[in-house]
Amino acid sequence: MTAVIEVSCINCDMCVPECPNEAISMGPLHYQVDPARCTECIGFYEKPTCIEVCPIDCIELIDPS
């Protein structure tokens, strides 16, 4: 599983400093998650912290395969 940021992202910057793996960066239009770096915060937090702090709920977990 990896976090995916939907196009409804408003680029509020809430998720970027929360990611312990620095997997979130600015894409062409909105923030995006590097699936190779996303660990769902395992070993850091109980739940993916980007999802927890997103004020508009535009981040979800998906199976990349």
N, C-alpha and C positions, 0 to 999 in steps of 0.2 A: 504494500500500500504506500501511497505517497499523497501529499497534500497538493491540491490543484486550486489555483485562484481563478475564479470566473471573471468574465469580461465586465461584470457589474462592479468590480473593484474601483474604488474612488481614490486610490493612491494616498490613503490617509497616513501611511508610515507606521501604523501601530504594530504590525507583524514583524517588520524587519529587525528591530533590536531584540525581539523576543526569541528569535530562532537561534538555538544553541549551535547549529551546524552551518550558519551563514548560507543557507540554501535559498534564501529569498533575495531576489534582485529585481531591478526595474527592467521590464521588457519594453517592446516598442510602444505599447499603449497603457499597460498596467503592470503591476508586480507579477512575477512568475516564480515558481518553485523549481529548483533543479532536482529532479527525481533521484539522481545519483547521490545527492547529499542529504536528502530528507530521510530521517529515521523515525518519523512520527514522534519525536522527542523521547523515544525510549531511552531510559537511563538518565534522563534529565527531569522530566515532568510526568505526571500521571496521564495526561491527555496532551494532544498536540497543542502547544501554546498559541500558535498562530490562529487556530480556530477559536480558542478561548477568548482572545483579545479582539478579534475582528468585530467592529461595531455594526457591520451590515450583513454578516453571515455569508460572505461570498467565497469562503474557503471550505473545501470538502475533501475527504479522503477517497481515493479511487485506487483500483488495482491497475497498474500500468500495463499489465500483459493482456 
